[in-house]
Amino acid sequence: MSIRYSTSAIALVLATPAVAQVAPLAEPDRAEAGREVVVTATRTQLPPSALPLTIDVIDATSLARQVQISGSTVDAVSALLPSFSPTREKLSGAGESLRGRSPLYAINGIPQSTPVRDGSRDGYTIDPFFIDRVEVIYGSNALQGIGATGGVVNQVTVGAPASDGVNLRTLIQGTAADGFRGSEMGGKLAGLVGYRAGNFDMNVGASFERRGAYADGHGNRIGVDGTQGEIQDSDSWSVFARLGYQLSSSARIDVVANRFELEGNSHYVAVPGNRATGVPTTSVPGSTPGVPATNRAEMLSAALTDTDLGGGTLLVQTFFSRTRDIFGGGTFATFQDPTIDPTGTLFDQSANLSRKLGGKISYERGLPGFEDLVVTAGFDMLFDRTKQYLVQTGRDWVPETDFRSLAPFAQGNLKLLDGLLRLAGGLRYESVQLKVDDYETLAVYGATDDDDLSTYQPVSVAGGKPSFEKLLWNGGLIVEPAAGVRAYASYAEGYTIADVGRILRGIDDQGVDIDNFLALEPVISNNREIGLEYERGALKASASYFWSSSDLGSVLVLDRDGIYNVSRQPIRIEGLEASLAWQTPVPGLMLSSGYAHIRGKTDADDDGNVDEDLDGANISPDRLNLAADYTSGPLSLRLQGRFYLARNFSDQPASARFEGYELFDAYIAYRTSLGEFALAAQNLTDSFYITYDSDTVRTSDNTRFYAGRGRSFTLSWRGEF
């Protein structure tokens, strides 16, 4: 199930390793009774009820169900959370948002983003088969450092086996589109072996998935995105390992390794659609030149936890990760260089290379003699080296750039009046530096005439070490006038940097010195929120209203060749979220709903007024979710509906209007002595629709006019031995 903890602001404490969950430091008060789940992304041992945070936890059962319906963790999160935008149904997540801003994807608290050059592939870095649950923290915050301007999506990997011995978990599944054509079929095999003997435990697993072509609600093949990359017509494989050792009754060490790769098979080429007649882009058999679009992610981490060190909890984590994202290519004007090919038909494609090294340490305990005040202090560090190069010619598009972040922090959480009132607040000091050596741009950026290839020449840029230091703060309170009734208010700041790579590669003026380049200033965002939660008997309900703003925001805008660049504009976002769940008098039947209303404004014309709507690349539509769950013995059923509401955008072309659409999914599972058999149906009514991104962005581009996926069925068998 998905559990909502509607309590909102920020606790800047350190992420607990995924396998080291412990009880709260102090005895739970009446609000915490029966709810002692530790959400590792909050970076504290206190339960969510003690924190002014808005949190959703998608547990293993709910996650597996949604992944079977839709195919990925990103799609699962998007389907369940109304404040998350509809996905593009492509490998790239550019424009996908939480509360109108970019979420930070993490694995066990380790960031998966590449902030220097955002490849938007960070939602596809681990197979969901190895994920135990997903923790979502809403709103701008600096919990995990850079990047969480919309929130945090933390994927917690599987933990230690419950008992000594060997256990095996397996998955076999097949997927077919409505017409059951061979080219549209896919399948997945996955296995995880667990072992525990005394103080030692481990998990080792592997998975392989082949995806066929996708068909829309009219039975036509959906157009492939040859540039950003595809989920359809692809293969992915992943290996995972976790080793743990219990050093003492309170101390534990865990080492986690993961490798994930998704590669397009390039069996199809796109056929442009026609927006005027409503005909979407389709695909026909064909070969794509160059290296297939690929996403590869590797991670190694070690975490030490001691829950009883001097009366408190010590957490230490180190990690190394690297990613390689290869994009599709073309004979784009951006890639042309007369010194290589004077004909103007040079084919090339780009790739991002990024590697990160980081560490986190924190110590948390109740203040001696005043245990109702829990204090946390810690230090985070992150070193990131990223570049974007052109695969075919070896040219650098984004120069190698080093990012360094050092951040001490402190946080306090005070319980007053026997839990009637809680106060939380803290500070995080960010010291950030970028290092860029002298470099030259691609030739196109020095062109004096875009139509005359002979004028193309690189721009020389002087490198530098721009830096900034920022004190980020947060504060919040929770009032519980009666058991199960909670009101809260909060303020929290988060930060990111605008996509530095897009800015560096797009400099078109000679003599620029990076040290003095204004566009490298950080995006400081905040989240102000008020809300109410009710949980009594069979009824759970929550509602919250939030305001988010940044004076120097980061907005994606289209440039030459349809390539996005960054524009620094002020941003104002506000929204309403509400949820309701009812355990009906019918045994095993639960009804639930969720609603999100979001509005975003910017100052695109730089007239000093923040009065123009953010477009579909930067804001999601309003949405209503409805669901019914039924469980009876070994049988479980779910029917869910998503209603994406129509939206007009002021100051945008009329063609950018979002028409809205509805999707229904179903799931049925039956557990036997041989394992669990399940059947899922995505887009149950085989509705034909144009995806939100295609309907609102690039509205004059017929090659990116994509329909959404039609009805598909996935049959699976899960075994545990």
Secondary structure, DSSP 8 states (H G I E B T S, - for coil): -EEEEE--S--------TT-----SS---TTTTT-----GGG-SSS-GGGSS-EEEEE-HHHHHHHHHHHSSHHHHHHHH-TTB----SSS--TT--BTTB-EEEEETTEE---TTS--S-TT-SS-GGGEEEEEEEESS--TTSTT-SSEEEEEEE----SSSEEEEEEEEEEEEETT--GGG-EEEEEEEEEEEETTEEEEEEEEEEEE---B-TTS-BB---TTT--SSSEEEEEEEEEEEEE-SSSEEEEEEEEEEEEEE---EEEE--BTTTTB--EEEE---SSS--EEEEEEEEEEEEEEEETTEEEEEEEEEEEEEEEEEEE--GGG--TTT-TTS---EEEEEEEEEEEEEEEEEEEETTEEEEEEEEEEEEEEEEEEEEETTT--EEEEEEEEEEEEEEEEEEEEEGGGTEEEEEEEEEEEEEEEE--EE--GGGG-S-TT-GGG----EEB-B--EEEEEEEEEEEEEEEETTEEEEEEEEEEEEE--HHHHHHT--STT-BGGG-GGGSEEEEEEEEEEEEEEETTEEEEEEEEEEEETT--EEEE-GGG-EEEE---EEEEEEEEEEEEE-SSTTEEEEEEEEEEEEEE-TT-SS---EE--TTT----EEEEEEEEEETTEEEEEEEEEE--B--TTS-GGG-B--EEEEEEEEEEEETTEEEEEEEESTT----B-HHHHHSSTT-GGG--B----EEEEEEEEE-
